[in-house]
Amino acid sequence: MSRTTLTISPEIAAYLTDAGMRDHPVLSELRARMADFTEGYMQISPEQGAFMQMLVKISGARKGIEIGTFTGYSALATVLAMPEDGHLTCLDVSEEWTNIAREHWQKGGVSEKITLKIQPALDSLSEMADQEGSFDWVFIDADKENYLNYYQRSIELLKSGGLVLVDNALWGGTVLNPQDAEARAIDECNRFIQQDNRVDMVLLPVSDGLMIARKR
């Protein structure tokens, strides 16, 4: 028994991947590829990907949005967990990074289940306003200053019972005493969600913090 969260050492992190999840070969390949990039830290952890897959399956999510896609790891993990008729709309601004995503979605056999929109996410979300109340799933992992804006749009697009996940919700612990714009924006979003009566919520210390909100 423990009243606190276990500190994750490199050895425990390796054990989580080795014994705590069932890895997909394309996900493993994408992690290995990004290990050579300085920006590889932007990829979610393997255990977070596996946890998100479990949430997709438990919730039965079929129609989702990803705000911030990078090289497509979280999108690939999400869509692999969706049923055959599942579909994910990915929003990003980088052709360069999402070209890597497209390559691995193709390898994973899920490219036909993903629509990628390359433009500012708020523009894409505005264009999706006619689909209000029809989505099961939203994952937010983009520019932090817009987190609260993304969350507000996401709640409008979610159906009752739908989930929104907000990544980097602890931001390396800087939310405790936010000094820069990113930390302040994340803290503001966290505290807004905590007071939002439209949702049930929990903030978990998964990777860099994962806020989970379920629309009532």
KEVOVEX-764652 format. One record per residue: residue in one letter; x negated, y negated, z negated of N, C-alpha, C, O, CB in turn. Coordinates in steps of 0.2 Angstrom, whole numbers, padded with zeros to 4 digits, always signed. Glycine has a CB too. Layout:
<recs>
aXYZXYZXYZXYZXYZ...
</recs>
This chain:
<recs>
m-0004+0006+0000+0000+0000+0000-0004-0006+0000-0010-0006-0003+0005+0000-0006s-0002-0011+0003-0006-0018+0003-0001-0024+0004+0004-0023+0008-0011-0018+0009r-0002-0029+0000+0002-0035+0001-0001-0040+0006+0002-0045+0007+0002-0038-0006t-0007-0038+0009-0010-0043+0014-0012-0039+0020-0012-0033+0020-0016-0046+0011t-0013-0043+0026-0015-0040+0032-0022-0038+0032-0026-0042+0030-0013-0044+0038l-0023-0032+0034-0030-0029+0035-0034-0034+0039-0032-0035+0045-0030-0022+0037t-0040-0035+0037-0045-0039+0042-0048-0034+0047-0049-0028+0046-0051-0041+0038i-0047-0036+0053-0049-0032+0059-0057-0033+0061-0059-0038+0063-0045-0034+0065s-0060-0027+0059-0067-0027+0061-0068-0025+0068-0063-0022+0071-0071-0023+0056p-0074-0025+0071-0075-0022+0078-0073-0015+0078-0071-0012+0083-0082-0024+0080e-0075-0012+0073-0074-0004+0072-0067-0003+0072-0065+0002+0075-0078-0001+0066i-0063-0006+0068-0056-0005+0068-0052-0007+0075-0048-0003+0077-0052-0009+0062a-0055-0012+0078-0052-0014+0084-0053-0009+0089-0049-0007+0093-0055-0021+0087a-0059-0006+0089-0061+0000+0094-0056+0006+0092-0054+0009+0097-0068+0002+0093y-0055+0007+0086-0051+0013+0084-0043+0012+0086-0040+0016+0088-0051+0014+0076l-0041+0005+0086-0034+0004+0088-0033+0006+0095-0028+0009+0097-0033-0003+0087t-0038+0004+0100-0038+0006+0107-0039+0014+0108-0036+0017+0112-0043+0002+0111d-0043+0017+0104-0045+0024+0105-0039+0028+0102-0038+0033+0105-0051+0026+0101a-0036+0027+0096-0032+0031+0093-0025+0028+0092-0020+0032+0090-0034+0034+0087g-0024+0022+0093-0018+0019+0091-0013+0017+0097-0008+0014+0096-0019+0013+0088m-0015+0019+0103-0011+0017+0109-0012+0022+0115-0017+0025+0115-0012+0010+0111r-0008+0022+0120-0009+0026+0126-0010+0021+0131-0006+0017+0134-0003+0030+0128d-0017+0021+0133-0019+0016+0138-0017+0018+0145-0017+0024+0147-0026+0015+0137h-0016+0013+0149-0015+0014+0157-0021+0013+0160-0025+0008+0159-0009+0009+0159p-0023+0017+0165-0030+0016+0168-0031+0009+0171-0036+0006+0171-0031+0021+0173v-0026+0006+0174-0026-0001+0177-0027-0006+0172-0031-0011+0173-0020-0002+0182l-0024-0005+0167-0025-0010+0161-0032-0010+0159-0035-0015+0157-0020-0009+0155s-0035-0004+0158-0041-0003+0156-0046-0006+0161-0051-0009+0159-0043+0005+0154e-0045-0005+0167-0049-0007+0172-0049-0015+0172-0055-0018+0173-0047-0005+0179l-0044-0018+0171-0043-0025+0171-0047-0028+0165-0050-0033+0166-0036-0027+0171r-0046-0025+0159-0050-0027+0153-0058-0027+0155-0061-0031+0153-0048-0023+0147a-0060-0021+0158-0067-0021+0159-0069-0026+0164-0075-0029+0164-0068-0014+0162r-0065-0027+0169-0067-0032+0174-0068-0039+0171-0072-0043+0172-0062-0033+0180m-0063-0041+0166-0063-0048+0163-0069-0048+0158-0070-0054+0156-0057-0049+0161a-0071-0043+0156-0077-0043+0151-0083-0047+0153-0087-0049+0149-0079-0036+0149d-0084-0047+0160-0089-0051+0163-0088-0058+0164-0093-0062+0166-0091-0048+0170f-0082-0061+0162-0080-0068+0163-0080-0071+0157-0078-0069+0152-0074-0068+0167t-0083-0077+0157-0083-0081+0151-0076-0082+0148-0074-0083+0142-0086-0088+0152e-0071-0083+0153-0064-0084+0152-0060-0078+0149-0054-0078+0148-0060-0087+0158g-0064-0072+0149-0060-0066+0147-0057-0066+0141-0052-0062+0139-0065-0061+0147y-0059-0071+0136-0056-0071+0130-0048-0073+0130-0044-0072+0125-0059-0076+0125m-0046-0076+0136-0039-0078+0137-0035-0072+0138-0029-0073+0138-0039-0083+0143q-0037-0066+0139-0033-0060+0140-0031-0058+0133-0035-0058+0128-0037-0055+0144i-0025-0056+0133-0022-0053+0127-0026-0047+0125-0029-0044+0129-0014-0052+0127s-0026-0045+0118-0029-0039+0116-0025-0033+0118-0019-0033+0120-0030-0039+0109p-0028-0027+0119-0025-0021+0121-0019-0019+0116-0014-0017+0118-0030-0015+0122e-0021-0020+0110-0015-0018+0105-0009-0023+0105-0004-0020+0104-0018-0018+0098q-0010-0029+0107-0005-0034+0108-0001-0031+0114+0005-0032+0114-0007-0041+0109g-0004-0030+0119-0001-0027+0125+0003-0021+0124+0009-0021+0126-0006-0026+0131a+0001-0016+0120+0004-0010+0118+0010-0012+0114+0016-0009+0115+0000-0005+0115f+0009-0017+0109+0015-0019+0105+0021-0022+0109+0026-0021+0108+0012-0024+0100m+0019-0026+0114+0024-0029+0118+0027-0024+0122+0033-0025+0123+0020-0035+0123q+0024-0019+0125+0027-0014+0128+0032-0010+0124+0038-0009+0126+0022-0009+0131m+0031-0009+0118+0035-0006+0113+0042-0010+0112+0047-0008+0112+0032-0005+0106l+0041-0017+0112+0046-0022+0111+0051-0021+0117+0057-0022+0117+0044-0029+0109v+0047-0021+0123+0051-0021+0129+0056-0015+0129+0062-0015+0131+0047-0021+0135k+0053-0009+0127+0057-0003+0127+0062-0003+0122+0068+0000+0123+0052+0003+0126i+0061-0005+0116+0066-0005+0111+0071-0010+0113+0077-0008+0112+0062-0008+0104s+0070-0016+0116+0075-0020+0117+0079-0019+0124+0084-0022+0125+0072-0027+0118g+0076-0014+0128+0079-0013+0134+0078-0018+0139+0082-0019+0144+0086-0011+0133a+0073-0023+0138+0073-0029+0143+0072-0027+0150+0068-0022+0152+0067-0033+0141r+0076-0030+0154+0075-0028+0162+0073-0034+0166+0071-0034+0171+0082-0026+0164k+0075-0040+0163+0074-0046+0167+0070-0051+0163+0072-0054+0157+0080-0050+0169g+0064-0053+0165+0059-0057+0160+0056-0063+0164+0056-0063+0170+0055-0053+0157i+0053-0067+0160+0049-0073+0162+0042-0073+0159+0042-0072+0153+0053-0080+0162e+0037-0074+0162+0031-0075+0159+0028-0082+0161+0027-0084+0166+0025-0069+0161i+0027-0086+0155+0024-0093+0156+0017-0093+0155+0015-0093+0149+0028-0098+0152g+0013-0093+0160+0006-0092+0159+0003-0085+0161+0005-0081+0156+0003-0095+0152t+0000-0084+0166-0001-0077+0168-0008-0075+0169-0010-0069+0167+0002-0076+0175f-0013-0080+0170-0020-0079+0170-0021-0073+0175-0020-0074+0181-0023-0077+0163t-0024-0068+0173-0026-0062+0178-0021-0056+0177-0023-0051+0180-0033-0060+0176g-0015-0058+0174-0010-0053+0175-0010-0047+0170-0006-0043+0171-0010-0050+0181y-0014-0047+0165-0014-0041+0160-0007-0041+0157-0004-0035+0157-0020-0042+0155s-0005-0046+0154+0001-0045+0150+0007-0044+0154+0012-0040+0152+0003-0052+0146a+0007-0047+0160+0013-0046+0165+0013-0038+0167+0018-0035+0167+0012-0050+0171l+0007-0035+0168+0006-0028+0170+0009-0024+0165+0013-0019+0166-0001-0027+0172a+0007-0025+0158+0009-0021+0153+0016-0022+0152+0020-0017+0151+0005-0024+0146t+0019-0028+0153+0026-0029+0152+0030-0025+0157+0035-0021+0155+0028-0036+0152v+0028-0026+0163+0032-0022+0169+0032-0015+0169+0036-0011+0170+0030-0025+0176l+0026-0012+0167+0025-0005+0166+0030-0002+0161+0032+0004+0161+0018-0003+0164a+0032-0006+0156+0037-0004+0151+0044-0005+0153+0048-0002+0149+0035-0007+0144m+0045-0009+0158+0052-0010+0160+0055-0004+0164+0051+0000+0167+0052-0016+0164p+0062-0003+0164+0065+0002+0168+0064+0001+0176+0061-0005+0178+0072+0003+0167e+0066+0005+0180+0065+0005+0187+0067-0002+0190+0065-0004+0195+0067+0011+0191d+0073-0004+0187+0076-0010+0190+0074-0016+0187+0077-0022+0187+0084-0009+0189g+0068-0016+0183+0066-0022+0179+0062-0027+0184+0060-0025+0189+0061-0020+0174h+0062-0033+0182+0059-0038+0186+0056-0044+0181+0060-0046+0177+0064-0041+0191l+0050-0046+0183+0047-0051+0179+0045-0057+0184+0042-0056+0189+0041-0049+0176t+0047-0063+0182+0045-0069+0185+0039-0072+0182+0040-0074+0176+0051-0074+0186c+0033-0073+0185+0027-0076+0182+0026-0083+0184+0027-0084+0190+0021-0071+0184l+0025-0087+0180+0024-0094+0181+0016-0096+0180+0014-0095+0174+0029-0099+0177d+0013-0099+0184+0006-0101+0183+0004-0106+0188+0008-0108+0193+0001-0095+0184v-0002-0109+0187-0004-0115+0192-0010-0113+0196-0013-0116+0200-0005-0121+0188s-0013-0107+0194-0020-0105+0197-0019-0100+0202-0017-0094+0201-0024-0103+0191e-0021-0101+0208-0021-0096+0214-0027-0091+0212-0027-0085+0213-0022-0099+0220e-0033-0094+0210-0039-0090+0209-0038-0085+0204-0039-0079+0206-0044-0095+0206w-0035-0086+0198-0035-0081+0193-0029-0076+0195-0029-0070+0194-0033-0084+0186t-0023-0079+0197-0018-0074+0199-0019-0070+0205-0016-0065+0206-0012-0079+0200n-0024-0072+0209-0026-0067+0214-0029-0060+0211-0028-0055+0214-0032-0070+0219i-0032-0061+0206-0035-0055+0202-0029-0051+0200-0028-0045+0200-0039-0057+0196a-0024-0055+0197-0017-0052+0195-0014-0048+0200-0012-0042+0199-0013-0057+0192r-0013-0051+0206-0010-0048+0211-0013-0041+0213-0010-0036+0215-0010-0052+0218e-0020-0041+0213-0024-0035+0215-0022-0030+0210-0021-0024+0212-0031-0037+0215h-0022-0031+0204-0021-0026+0199-0013-0024+0198-0012-0018+0197-0023-0028+0192w-0009-0028+0200-0002-0027+0200-0001-0022+0206+0003-0017+0205+0003-0033+0201q-0004-0023+0211-0004-0018+0217-0006-0011+0215-0003-0006+0217-0008-0021+0223k-0012-0011+0212-0015-0005+0209-0011-0001+0205-0010+0005+0205-0022-0006+0206g-0007-0005+0200-0003-0002+0196+0004+0000+0198+0008+0003+0195-0002-0007+0190g+0005-0002+0205+0012+0000+0208+0018-0004+0206+0023-0001+0206+0013+0007+0207v+0016-0010+0203+0022-0014+0201+0023-0021+0204+0027-0025+0202+0021-0015+0193s+0019-0022+0210+0019-0028+0213+0026-0030+0215+0028-0036+0215+0014-0029+0218e+0030-0026+0217+0037-0027+0220+0042-0029+0214+0047-0032+0216+0040-0021+0224k+0040-0028+0208+0044-0030+0202+0042-0036+0199+0045-0038+0194+0044-0024+0197i+0037-0040+0203+0035-0046+0200+0035-0052+0205+0033-0051+0211+0027-0046+0197t+0038-0057+0203+0038-0063+0207+0034-0069+0204+0034-0070+0198+0045-0066+0208l+0029-0071+0208+0024-0076+0205+0025-0083+0208+0026-0084+0215+0017-0074+0207k+0026-0088+0204+0027-0095+0206+0021-0099+0204+0020-0099+0198+0034-0097+0203i+0018-0102+0209+0012-0106+0208+0014-0113+0208+0015-0116+0214+0007-0104+0213q+0016-0116+0202+0017-0123+0202+0018-0124+0194+0018-0119+0190+0024-0125+0206p+0018-0131+0192+0019-0132+0185+0025-0128+0182+0031-0128+0185+0020-0139+0183a+0025-0125+0176+0030-0120+0174+0036-0124+0172+0042-0121+0173+0027-0117+0167l+0036-0130+0170+0042-0134+0168+0046-0135+0175+0052-0135+0174+0040-0140+0165d+0043-0136+0180+0046-0136+0187+0050-0130+0188+0056-0130+0190+0041-0139+0192s+0046-0124+0188+0049-0118+0189+0055-0116+0184+0060-0114+0187+0044-0112+0188l+0054-0118+0178+0060-0117+0173+0066-0121+0175+0072-0119+0174+0057-0118+0166s+0065-0127+0177+0070-0131+0179+0074-0128+0185+0080-0129+0185+0068-0139+0181e+0070-0126+0190+0073-0123+0196+0077-0116+0194+0082-0114+0198+0068-0121+0201m+0076-0113+0188+0079-0107+0186+0085-0109+0182+0088-0104+0179+0075-0103+0182a+0087-0115+0181+0093-0117+0177+0099-0114+0178+0103-0113+0174+0094-0125+0177d+0100-0112+0185+0106-0109+0186+0107-0101+0184+0112-0098+0185+0107-0109+0194q+0101-0099+0181+0101-0092+0178+0102-0092+0171+0100-0087+0167+0095-0089+0180e+0104-0098+0168+0105-0098+0161+0108-0093+0158+0114-0091+0160+0108-0105+0159g+0106-0090+0152+0109-0084+0149+0108-0078+0152+0112-0073+0150+0116-0086+0148s+0103-0077+0156+0103-0070+0160+0097-0067+0159+0096-0061+0161+0104-0072+0167f+0092-0069+0155+0086-0066+0154+0085-0062+0147+0088-0064+0143+0080-0071+0155d+0081-0057+0147+0081-0053+0141+0074-0054+0138+0073-0053+0132+0081-0045+0143w+0069-0057+0141+0062-0058+0139+0059-0064+0141+0059-0065+0147+0059-0051+0141v+0055-0067+0137+0051-0073+0139+0044-0072+0135+0045-0071+0129+0054-0080+0138f+0039-0073+0138+0032-0073+0135+0029-0079+0137+0028-0081+0143+0028-0066+0137i+0027-0083+0132+0024-0090+0133+0017-0089+0131+0015-0088+0125+0028-0095+0128d+0012-0091+0136+0005-0091+0134+0002-0095+0139-0002-0093+0144+0002-0083+0135a+0003-0102+0139+0001-0107+0144-0002-0113+0140-0004-0112+0134+0007-0109+0149d-0002-0119+0143-0004-0125+0140-0001-0126+0133+0006-0127+0133-0004-0131+0145k-0004-0127+0128-0001-0127+0121+0003-0133+0120+0008-0133+0116-0007-0127+0116e+0001-0139+0123+0004-0145+0122+0012-0145+0124+0016-0149+0122+0001-0151+0126n+0013-0140+0129+0020-0139+0131+0024-0133+0128+0029-0132+0130+0020-0138+0138y+0021-0131+0123+0024-0125+0119+0031-0126+0117+0036-0122+0119+0020-0122+0113l+0033-0131+0114+0039-0133+0112+0044-0134+0118+0050-0131+0118+0040-0139+0107n+0042-0137+0123+0046-0138+0129+0047-0131+0132+0053-0130+0134+0042-0142+0134y+0042-0127+0133+0043-0120+0135+0048-0116+0131+0053-0113+0134+0037-0116+0136y+0048-0117+0125+0052-0113+0120+0059-0115+0121+0064-0111+0122+0050-0114+0113q+0060-0122+0121+0067-0124+0122+0070-0122+0129+0076-0120+0129+0067-0132+0122r+0067-0122+0134+0069-0120+0140+0070-0112+0140+0075-0110+0143+0064-0121+0146s+0066-0109+0137+0067-0101+0136+0073-0099+0133+0077-0095+0135+0061-0098+0133i+0075-0103+0127+0081-0101+0123+0087-0102+0128+0092-0098+0127+0081-0105+0117e+0087-0107+0132+0093-0108+0136+0093-0103+0141+0099-0101+0143+0092-0115+0140l+0088-0100+0144+0088-0095+0149+0089-0088+0146+0092-0084+0150+0081-0095+0153l+0088-0087+0140+0089-0080+0137+0096-0079+0135+0100-0083+0134+0085-0080+0130k+0098-0072+0136+0104-0070+0134+0104-0069+0127+0099-0068+0124+0107-0064+0138s+0110-0068+0124+0110-0066+0117+0107-0059+0116+0108-0055+0119+0118-0066+0114g+0103-0059+0111+0099-0053+0109+0092-0053+0113+0088-0049+0112+0103-0047+0111g+0091-0058+0117+0085-0058+0121+0079-0061+0116+0080-0064+0111+0085-0063+0127l+0073-0059+0118+0067-0061+0114+0062-0066+0118+0062-0065+0124+0063-0054+0113v+0060-0070+0114+0054-0075+0116+0048-0074+0112+0049-0074+0106+0057-0082+0116l+0043-0072+0115+0036-0071+0112+0032-0077+0113+0031-0079+0119+0033-0065+0114v+0029-0080+0108+0024-0086+0109+0017-0084+0107+0016-0082+0101+0027-0092+0105d+0013-0084+0111+0006-0081+0110+0002-0087+0107+0003-0093+0107+0002-0079+0116n-0004-0085+0103-0009-0089+0100-0005-0094+0095-0007-0100+0094-0012-0094+0105a-0001-0091+0091+0003-0095+0086-0001-0097+0080+0001-0101+0076+0009-0091+0085l-0007-0094+0079-0011-0095+0074-0017-0100+0076-0020-0103+0072-0013-0089+0070w-0019-0099+0082-0024-0103+0086-0030-0103+0081-0033-0108+0080-0021-0110+0086g-0032-0097+0080-0039-0096+0076-0038-0099+0069-0044-0100+0066-0044-0100+0080g-0032-0100+0066-0032-0103+0060-0031-0110+0059-0030-0113+0054-0037-0100+0055t-0032-0114+0065-0032-0121+0065-0025-0124+0063-0025-0130+0062-0035-0123+0071v-0020-0120+0064-0013-0122+0062-0013-0124+0055-0008-0128+0053-0008-0117+0064l-0017-0122+0051-0017-0123+0044-0018-0131+0042-0016-0133+0038-0022-0119+0040n-0023-0133+0046-0025-0140+0046-0026-0143+0053-0032-0145+0054-0031-0141+0041p-0021-0144+0057-0022-0146+0064-0025-0152+0065-0022-0157+0062-0015-0145+0067q-0030-0152+0069-0034-0159+0070-0034-0161+0077-0035-0167+0078-0041-0158+0068d-0032-0156+0082-0032-0158+0089-0025-0157+0091-0021-0154+0088-0037-0154+0093a-0024-0159+0098-0018-0159+0101-0015-0152+0101-0009-0151+0100-0018-0163+0108e-0019-0148+0103-0017-0141+0104-0014-0138+0098-0009-0135+0097-0022-0136+0107a-0018-0138+0092-0016-0136+0086-0010-0139+0083-0006-0136+0080-0022-0136+0081r-0010-0145+0084-0004-0149+0082+0003-0147+0086+0008-0146+0083-0004-0157+0083a+0002-0146+0092+0008-0143+0096+0010-0136+0094+0016-0135+0094+0006-0144+0104i+0005-0132+0093+0007-0125+0091+0010-0125+0084+0015-0122+0083+0001-0121+0091d+0008-0129+0079+0011-0130+0073+0018-0132+0073+0022-0130+0070+0006-0134+0068e+0019-0138+0077+0025-0140+0078+0030-0135+0081+0036-0135+0079+0025-0146+0083c+0028-0131+0086+0032-0126+0089+0034-0121+0084+0040-0119+0083+0029-0123+0095n+0029-0119+0080+0030-0114+0075+0035-0116+0070+0040-0112+0068+0024-0112+0071r+0035-0122+0067+0039-0125+0062+0046-0126+0065+0051-0126+0062+0036-0131+0059f+0046-0128+0071+0053-0129+0075+0057-0122+0075+0063-0122+0073+0052-0132+0082i+0053-0117+0077+0056-0110+0078+0058-0108+0071+0064-0105+0070+0051-0105+0081q+0054-0109+0066+0056-0107+0059+0063-0110+0057+0066-0107+0052+0050-0109+0054q+0064-0116+0059+0070-0119+0057+0076-0119+0062+0081-0122+0061+0069-0127+0056d+0075-0115+0067+0080-0115+0073+0085-0110+0071+0084-0104+0071+0076-0113+0080n+0091-0112+0070+0097-0107+0068+0099-0103+0074+0104-0099+0073+0102-0111+0065r+0097-0104+0080+0099-0101+0085+0096-0094+0086+0097-0090+0090+0098-0104+0092v+0090-0093+0082+0086-0087+0082+0085-0084+0076+0085-0087+0070+0080-0088+0086d+0083-0077+0076+0080-0074+0070+0072-0074+0072+0071-0073+0078+0082-0066+0069m+0068-0074+0068+0061-0075+0070+0056-0072+0065+0058-0071+0059+0059-0082+0070v+0050-0071+0067+0045-0068+0063+0038-0070+0066+0037-0069+0072+0045-0061+0061l+0033-0073+0062+0026-0074+0065+0022-0069+0062+0021-0068+0056+0024-0081+0063l+0019-0065+0067+0014-0059+0065+0007-0061+0066+0006-0064+0071+0017-0053+0068p+0002-0058+0062-0005-0059+0063-0007-0054+0068-0012-0051+0067-0009-0059+0057v-0004-0054+0074-0006-0049+0079-0011-0053+0084-0009-0058+0087+0000-0046+0084s-0017-0051+0085-0022-0055+0089-0023-0062+0086-0025-0063+0080-0020-0055+0096d-0021-0067+0090-0022-0074+0088-0015-0077+0085-0014-0083+0085-0024-0078+0093g-0011-0072+0083-0004-0074+0081+0001-0073+0086+0000-0076+0091-0004-0081+0078l+0007-0070+0084+0012-0069+0089+0019-0071+0086+0021-0067+0081+0012-0061+0092m+0022-0076+0088+0028-0078+0086+0034-0074+0090+0033-0074+0096+0029-0086+0086i+0038-0071+0086+0044-0067+0090+0050-0070+0087+0052-0071+0081+0043-0060+0088a+0054-0072+0092+0061-0075+0091+0066-0071+0095+0065-0070+0101+0061-0083+0092r+0072-0069+0091+0077-0066+0095+0083-0071+0095+0085-0073+0089+0079-0059+0091k+0086-0072+0101+0091-0076+0101+0098-0073+0098+0099-0067+0100+0093-0078+0108r+0101-0076+0094+0107-0074+0091+0113-0074+0096+0118-0071+0094+0109-0078+0085
</recs>
